[in-house]
């Protein structure tokens, strides 16, 4: 007599059972896949936001430092500066009496800031670097200043002051190959560009007026940084903060480099001191500043945007944000963040 229970055990799964098993398997795969995609999307979103905040913080810190140091000379406010560098009265990077100069709503036709995004702002900041030199003696007729040991190279734009007289000139020598020179020359000639119009430090070009700086005067190296927004050279379809920097040895054309990715727009207001108490009485745009020497503070606002390639942000949909007094709805699925200082 055959065992019917053994026959039933060998029959396997029914079609219904197989279909149920497949359905359950597909459901589990869908759930696991959904969790994975959601986790990946969340991770990429958080990573993009972290990079965005890091970039905005870095940009603000660098600009804030240059803004704080703009116009510093060790002697307080300057009312007179003798500039003997060729083109010193017209070159934006040599006007130390206006160490902060802004540009409002740039146009695509301007040439000072290559490739600038139309409608954005730009700012030029003039200051002095670290490493102040002390003057030991000054031979005005020989155009030679004896100083403490230094590594400054010919072509550097230097500011010399004893707090009674301040002069800006271009270092013509020595060659300082070993970076241990103990003197600075301010002669004429074509050894550096744009060069000095004359070797006298008592008045700006073209006037020649001798002046001898006393021992203990301060010698500092100048720089000029111009910040603006232009299309990125590394991130497709995105903008970046660019900086044009001059420290010397130039005909007036500043080399510009990409500084921080993800800066879509920059808007700036300037605090103007109209009553001479060193505090801002009003904040205005660059077009409304009548006298740049009256600017005592700066407000910078950056609109940051995640990279166009951040496809993980596609599930975030559109975003409405407020910038420069306007509510804007972005539909490109990029996340934006506004950072401002102060």
Buried (B, 14 or more C-beta within 10 A) or exposed (E): EEEEEEEEEEEEEEEEEEEEEEEEEEEEEEEEEEEEEEEEBEEBBEEBBEBBBEBBEEBBEBBBEBBEBBBBBBEEEBEEBBBBBBBBEEBBBBBBBBBBBBBBEBEEEEEBBEEBBEBBBBBBBBBBEEEBBEBBBBEBEEBBBBBEEBEBBBBBBBBBBBEEBBBBBBBBBBEBEEEEBBBBBBBBEEBBEBBBBBBBBBBBBEEEEEBBBEEEBBBBBBBBBBBBBBBBEEBEEBBBBBBBBBBBBBEBEBEBEBBBBBBBBBBBBBBBBEEEEEEBEEBBBBEEBEEBBBBBBBBBBBBBBBBBEBEBBEEBEEBEBEBEEEEEEBEEBBBBBBBBBE
